[in-house]
């Protein structure tokens, strides 16, 4: 994991620098770029790619069907970033905050102890008005009537039964099986395709050989093994957390088609289930340090139309280290331990 505090500072600096140079949207490669190839003659996508982004997933209504920011809007962003940087230079330490004690057991707060580790500033371009480019309004299509909607149980337990399908939180605290998949370090957050930026660890590594591509997510160190040959797909009844993927080259673009997602993963954003969705991803290197990631999700059991989105990625000069989620996962242990203590106190009071 890249040090988050310095990473965030670097990200903002690079974001400001990119905007300042009037760069092209990442869908266009700069003139004179030479396509990088592997020894097998395929486009070379290898390396560590960061997909942190400040681009809204769904487009704010004021932009209508417009995909890109105007020059004036870009200048406003530059001014805001400059003002934030200037303000950050004069922030003084607050001893009252630094020396505060632990919150009471009854206190409810929005952010956890690790808020300062969040890495959400863009390194790649930020000139898009939304990641979603279809439907044309940049919004998710309507849900199919009866499609399940996952409910987060982050602050309060959600309704549901085992096995739990919620993302964050869970349905109870009787045992670990009552918690959501991310809390149990099984899968989730930004480790599932389609890749969408989360609060931190927005990095993936691509490794290639002649007939396979491996995509390793930093989050939960999940690796997708993607054959490029004619290997048969899995039978429909065999489901996997990240689905069953097959890839092929379309010119300089790696196309990955995935199906057989698990019922216990959502189709998208907590909506629907993964059982009926088909995901088509397109990875195109547009420069030495830039890669366009475009995906289309088709799930007639969840959405009334398909969804297509673009997320620019930026190459980083670093390597991934193991994300040890379950080892030392005191959070899950303490959630259950805290519940037992609350039960003990309630029994004592009664």
FIMI-544168 format. One record per residue (C-alpha): residue number from 1; residue in three letters; x, y, z. Coordinates in steps of 0.25 Angstrom, whole numbers, plus 5000, padded with zeros to 4 digits. Example, Ala and Ser with C-alpha at 12.3 -4.5 7.8 and 13.67 -1.06 7.14 Angstrom:
% residues 2
NODE   num   residuo     c1     c2     c3
NODE     1       ALA   5049   4982   5031
NODE     2       SER   5055   4996   5029
END
This chain:
% residues 350
NODE   num   residuo     c1     c2     c3
NODE     1       UNK   5000   5000   5000
NODE     2       UNK   5005   5014   4996
NODE     3       UNK   5006   5023   5008
NODE     4       UNK   4993   5030   5008
NODE     5       UNK   4996   5044   5014
NODE     6       UNK   5007   5046   5004
NODE     7       UNK   4999   5039   4993
NODE     8       UNK   4987   5048   4995
NODE     9       UNK   4996   5061   4994
NODE    10       UNK   5003   5056   4982
NODE    11       UNK   4990   5052   4975
NODE    12       UNK   4984   5066   4977
NODE    13       UNK   4997   5072   4972
NODE    14       UNK   4997   5064   4960
NODE    15       UNK   4982   5067   4958
NODE    16       UNK   4985   5081   4958
NODE    17       UNK   4997   5080   4949
NODE    18       UNK   4989   5072   4939
NODE    19       UNK   4978   5082   4939
NODE    20       UNK   4988   5094   4938
NODE    21       UNK   4994   5088   4925
NODE    22       UNK   4981   5087   4917
NODE    23       UNK   4983   5072   4915
NODE    24       UNK   4974   5065   4905
NODE    25       UNK   4963   5055   4911
NODE    26       UNK   4969   5042   4913
NODE    27       UNK   4961   5036   4901
NODE    28       UNK   4971   5043   4892
NODE    29       UNK   4985   5038   4891
NODE    30       UNK   4995   5049   4889
NODE    31       UNK   5001   5051   4875
NODE    32       UNK   5014   5043   4872
NODE    33       UNK   5011   5032   4883
NODE    34       UNK   5017   5019   4880
NODE    35       UNK   5008   5007   4884
NODE    36       UNK   5016   4998   4894
NODE    37       UNK   5016   4984   4891
NODE    38       UNK   5020   4971   4899
NODE    39       UNK   5029   4961   4893
NODE    40       UNK   5017   4953   4888
NODE    41       UNK   5012   4965   4880
NODE    42       UNK   5001   4969   4889
NODE    43       UNK   4999   4983   4894
NODE    44       UNK   5006   4984   4907
NODE    45       UNK   4997   4988   4918
NODE    46       UNK   5006   4983   4929
NODE    47       UNK   5008   4991   4942
NODE    48       UNK   5001   4997   4954
NODE    49       UNK   4990   5006   4950
NODE    50       UNK   4982   5016   4960
NODE    51       UNK   4968   5019   4958
NODE    52       UNK   4965   5028   4969
NODE    53       UNK   4955   5039   4963
NODE    54       UNK   4947   5051   4966
NODE    55       UNK   4939   5049   4954
NODE    56       UNK   4924   5047   4959
NODE    57       UNK   4919   5033   4956
NODE    58       UNK   4905   5038   4952
NODE    59       UNK   4905   5052   4945
NODE    60       UNK   4899   5064   4953
NODE    61       UNK   4887   5069   4946
NODE    62       UNK   4892   5082   4942
NODE    63       UNK   4901   5076   4931
NODE    64       UNK   4890   5069   4924
NODE    65       UNK   4896   5060   4913
NODE    66       UNK   4909   5068   4913
NODE    67       UNK   4921   5058   4915
NODE    68       UNK   4932   5068   4918
NODE    69       UNK   4934   5081   4926
NODE    70       UNK   4936   5094   4919
NODE    71       UNK   4949   5102   4920
NODE    72       UNK   4942   5111   4930
NODE    73       UNK   4938   5100   4939
NODE    74       UNK   4952   5094   4938
NODE    75       UNK   4958   5108   4942
NODE    76       UNK   4948   5108   4954
NODE    77       UNK   4954   5094   4958
NODE    78       UNK   4968   5100   4957
NODE    79       UNK   4964   5112   4966
NODE    80       UNK   4958   5103   4976
NODE    81       UNK   4970   5093   4977
NODE    82       UNK   4979   5105   4978
NODE    83       UNK   4971   5111   4990
NODE    84       UNK   4971   5098   4997
NODE    85       UNK   4986   5097   4996
NODE    86       UNK   4988   5111   5001
NODE    87       UNK   4978   5108   5012
NODE    88       UNK   4986   5095   5016
NODE    89       UNK   4999   5103   5017
NODE    90       UNK   4993   5111   5029
NODE    91       UNK   4986   5100   5037
NODE    92       UNK   4991   5100   5051
NODE    93       UNK   4991   5088   5060
NODE    94       UNK   4979   5087   5070
NODE    95       UNK   4983   5081   5083
NODE    96       UNK   4969   5079   5087
NODE    97       UNK   4966   5070   5075
NODE    98       UNK   4979   5063   5076
NODE    99       UNK   4978   5059   5090
NODE   100       UNK   4963   5056   5090
NODE   101       UNK   4959   5043   5097
NODE   102       UNK   4952   5031   5091
NODE   103       UNK   4937   5033   5087
NODE   104       UNK   4926   5028   5096
NODE   105       UNK   4920   5015   5093
NODE   106       UNK   4907   5022   5090
NODE   107       UNK   4913   5032   5081
NODE   108       UNK   4909   5031   5066
NODE   109       UNK   4919   5037   5056
NODE   110       UNK   4920   5037   5041
NODE   111       UNK   4934   5034   5039
NODE   112       UNK   4943   5023   5045
NODE   113       UNK   4957   5025   5052
NODE   114       UNK   4963   5023   5038
NODE   115       UNK   4957   5035   5031
NODE   116       UNK   4971   5042   5029
NODE   117       UNK   4976   5030   5020
NODE   118       UNK   4965   5032   5009
NODE   119       UNK   4971   5034   4995
NODE   120       UNK   4960   5040   4986
NODE   121       UNK   4967   5050   4978
NODE   122       UNK   4969   5048   4964
NODE   123       UNK   4983   5045   4957
NODE   124       UNK   4977   5043   4943
NODE   125       UNK   4968   5053   4936
NODE   126       UNK   4956   5060   4943
NODE   127       UNK   4950   5067   4931
NODE   128       UNK   4938   5057   4930
NODE   129       UNK   4925   5061   4936
NODE   130       UNK   4922   5047   4940
NODE   131       UNK   4927   5033   4938
NODE   132       UNK   4914   5028   4932
NODE   133       UNK   4913   5031   4918
NODE   134       UNK   4901   5023   4914
NODE   135       UNK   4890   5025   4917
NODE   136       UNK   4892   5039   4910
NODE   137       UNK   4888   5046   4923
NODE   138       UNK   4899   5040   4931
NODE   139       UNK   4889   5034   4941
NODE   140       UNK   4886   5019   4944
NODE   141       UNK   4874   5014   4936
NODE   142       UNK   4861   5010   4944
NODE   143       UNK   4861   4998   4952
NODE   144       UNK   4853   4986   4948
NODE   145       UNK   4841   4984   4957
NODE   146       UNK   4844   4974   4968
NODE   147       UNK   4859   4975   4967
NODE   148       UNK   4865   4974   4981
NODE   149       UNK   4872   4986   4987
NODE   150       UNK   4883   4984   4997
NODE   151       UNK   4882   4991   5010
NODE   152       UNK   4895   4996   5017
NODE   153       UNK   4895   4992   5032
NODE   154       UNK   4907   5001   5035
NODE   155       UNK   4902   5009   5047
NODE   156       UNK   4889   5000   5050
NODE   157       UNK   4887   4986   5046
NODE   158       UNK   4879   4984   5033
NODE   159       UNK   4868   4974   5031
NODE   160       UNK   4872   4961   5024
NODE   161       UNK   4876   4946   5026
NODE   162       UNK   4888   4938   5025
NODE   163       UNK   4896   4938   5016
NODE   164       UNK   4897   4953   5016
NODE   165       UNK   4897   4961   5003
NODE   166       UNK   4899   4975   5009
NODE   167       UNK   4911   4982   5005
NODE   168       UNK   4915   4990   5018
NODE   169       UNK   4911   4986   5032
NODE   170       UNK   4902   4974   5033
NODE   171       UNK   4889   4968   5039
NODE   172       UNK   4893   4965   5053
NODE   173       UNK   4904   4962   5062
NODE   174       UNK   4902   4948   5067
NODE   175       UNK   4914   4943   5058
NODE   176       UNK   4923   4947   5047
NODE   177       UNK   4913   4941   5037
NODE   178       UNK   4903   4952   5041
NODE   179       UNK   4913   4962   5035
NODE   180       UNK   4915   4967   5020
NODE   181       UNK   4925   4961   5011
NODE   182       UNK   4934   4973   5011
NODE   183       UNK   4935   4973   5027
NODE   184       UNK   4938   4958   5026
NODE   185       UNK   4949   4961   5016
NODE   186       UNK   4944   4952   5006
NODE   187       UNK   4941   4961   4994
NODE   188       UNK   4935   4975   4991
NODE   189       UNK   4938   4990   4991
NODE   190       UNK   4947   4993   4979
NODE   191       UNK   4952   4979   4977
NODE   192       UNK   4940   4974   4968
NODE   193       UNK   4938   4977   4954
NODE   194       UNK   4934   4987   4949
NODE   195       UNK   4945   4994   4956
NODE   196       UNK   4940   5007   4963
NODE   197       UNK   4948   5016   4972
NODE   198       UNK   4946   5014   4987
NODE   199       UNK   4952   5022   4999
NODE   200       UNK   4966   5016   4998
NODE   201       UNK   4974   5005   4991
NODE   202       UNK   4969   5009   4977
NODE   203       UNK   4981   5002   4970
NODE   204       UNK   4981   4989   4961
NODE   205       UNK   4993   4982   4955
NODE   206       UNK   4992   4976   4941
NODE   207       UNK   5002   4964   4937
NODE   208       UNK   5002   4958   4923
NODE   209       UNK   5007   4945   4916
NODE   210       UNK   5004   4940   4903
NODE   211       UNK   4990   4934   4906
NODE   212       UNK   4986   4940   4920
NODE   213       UNK   4984   4953   4926
NODE   214       UNK   4984   4954   4941
NODE   215       UNK   4978   4967   4948
NODE   216       UNK   4981   4968   4963
NODE   217       UNK   4974   4977   4971
NODE   218       UNK   4981   4984   4983
NODE   219       UNK   4968   4983   4991
NODE   220       UNK   4966   4969   4998
NODE   221       UNK   4978   4964   4988
NODE   222       UNK   4968   4958   4979
NODE   223       UNK   4973   4953   4965
NODE   224       UNK   4965   4950   4953
NODE   225       UNK   4972   4940   4943
NODE   226       UNK   4967   4943   4929
NODE   227       UNK   4969   4933   4918
NODE   228       UNK   4972   4939   4904
NODE   229       UNK   4970   4925   4897
NODE   230       UNK   4958   4917   4894
NODE   231       UNK   4957   4911   4907
NODE   232       UNK   4942   4907   4910
NODE   233       UNK   4934   4916   4919
NODE   234       UNK   4928   4910   4932
NODE   235       UNK   4915   4903   4933
NODE   236       UNK   4904   4913   4937
NODE   237       UNK   4901   4907   4951
NODE   238       UNK   4916   4910   4955
NODE   239       UNK   4917   4924   4961
NODE   240       UNK   4929   4932   4965
NODE   241       UNK   4931   4945   4973
NODE   242       UNK   4937   4952   4961
NODE   243       UNK   4930   4944   4951
NODE   244       UNK   4936   4935   4939
NODE   245       UNK   4944   4944   4930
NODE   246       UNK   4950   4941   4916
NODE   247       UNK   4958   4952   4908
NODE   248       UNK   4962   4955   4894
NODE   249       UNK   4969   4966   4886
NODE   250       UNK   4961   4976   4878
NODE   251       UNK   4973   4984   4871
NODE   252       UNK   4980   4991   4883
NODE   253       UNK   4969   4988   4893
NODE   254       UNK   4967   4977   4902
NODE   255       UNK   4953   4972   4903
NODE   256       UNK   4948   4964   4915
NODE   257       UNK   4935   4958   4915
NODE   258       UNK   4930   4952   4929
NODE   259       UNK   4918   4945   4934
NODE   260       UNK   4914   4935   4944
NODE   261       UNK   4915   4945   4956
NODE   262       UNK   4911   4940   4969
NODE   263       UNK   4896   4943   4974
NODE   264       UNK   4902   4948   4987
NODE   265       UNK   4909   4960   4980
NODE   266       UNK   4900   4972   4975
NODE   267       UNK   4899   4975   4960
NODE   268       UNK   4903   4989   4963
NODE   269       UNK   4903   4999   4974
NODE   270       UNK   4895   4989   4983
NODE   271       UNK   4884   4988   4973
NODE   272       UNK   4880   4974   4968
NODE   273       UNK   4889   4961   4968
NODE   274       UNK   4901   4957   4960
NODE   275       UNK   4894   4945   4955
NODE   276       UNK   4889   4950   4942
NODE   277       UNK   4898   4961   4938
NODE   278       UNK   4908   4961   4927
NODE   279       UNK   4920   4970   4928
NODE   280       UNK   4929   4975   4916
NODE   281       UNK   4941   4982   4920
NODE   282       UNK   4951   4989   4910
NODE   283       UNK   4965   4993   4914
NODE   284       UNK   4972   5002   4904
NODE   285       UNK   4986   5009   4907
NODE   286       UNK   4985   5023   4902
NODE   287       UNK   4999   5027   4906
NODE   288       UNK   5011   5023   4914
NODE   289       UNK   5004   5026   4927
NODE   290       UNK   4990   5026   4923
NODE   291       UNK   4979   5015   4921
NODE   292       UNK   4965   5016   4918
NODE   293       UNK   4956   5006   4925
NODE   294       UNK   4942   5005   4919
NODE   295       UNK   4931   4996   4923
NODE   296       UNK   4917   4992   4919
NODE   297       UNK   4908   4984   4928
NODE   298       UNK   4896   4977   4923
NODE   299       UNK   4886   4972   4933
NODE   300       UNK   4871   4971   4929
NODE   301       UNK   4868   4965   4943
NODE   302       UNK   4872   4978   4949
NODE   303       UNK   4872   4990   4940
NODE   304       UNK   4863   4994   4928
NODE   305       UNK   4875   4997   4920
NODE   306       UNK   4890   4995   4919
NODE   307       UNK   4900   5004   4926
NODE   308       UNK   4913   5008   4920
NODE   309       UNK   4924   5016   4928
NODE   310       UNK   4938   5021   4926
NODE   311       UNK   4949   5022   4936
NODE   312       UNK   4962   5028   4933
NODE   313       UNK   4974   5021   4940
NODE   314       UNK   4988   5026   4942
NODE   315       UNK   5001   5018   4943
NODE   316       UNK   5009   5019   4956
NODE   317       UNK   5023   5017   4959
NODE   318       UNK   5021   5007   4970
NODE   319       UNK   5018   4993   4973
NODE   320       UNK   5006   4986   4981
NODE   321       UNK   5008   4980   4995
NODE   322       UNK   4999   4970   5001
NODE   323       UNK   4986   4975   5006
NODE   324       UNK   4985   4967   5019
NODE   325       UNK   4970   4969   5022
NODE   326       UNK   4967   4957   5031
NODE   327       UNK   4980   4956   5038
NODE   328       UNK   4979   4965   5050
NODE   329       UNK   4965   4969   5046
NODE   330       UNK   4962   4974   5060
NODE   331       UNK   4949   4981   5055
NODE   332       UNK   4941   4969   5052
NODE   333       UNK   4946   4963   5066
NODE   334       UNK   4942   4975   5073
NODE   335       UNK   4929   4977   5067
NODE   336       UNK   4925   4963   5072
NODE   337       UNK   4932   4966   5086
NODE   338       UNK   4925   4979   5087
NODE   339       UNK   4911   4972   5085
NODE   340       UNK   4914   4962   5095
NODE   341       UNK   4918   4973   5105
NODE   342       UNK   4905   4981   5102
NODE   343       UNK   4897   4968   5105
NODE   344       UNK   4905   4966   5118
NODE   345       UNK   4902   4980   5123
NODE   346       UNK   4887   4979   5119
NODE   347       UNK   4886   4966   5126
NODE   348       UNK   4892   4972   5138
NODE   349       UNK   4883   4984   5138
NODE   350       UNK   4871   4975   5138
END
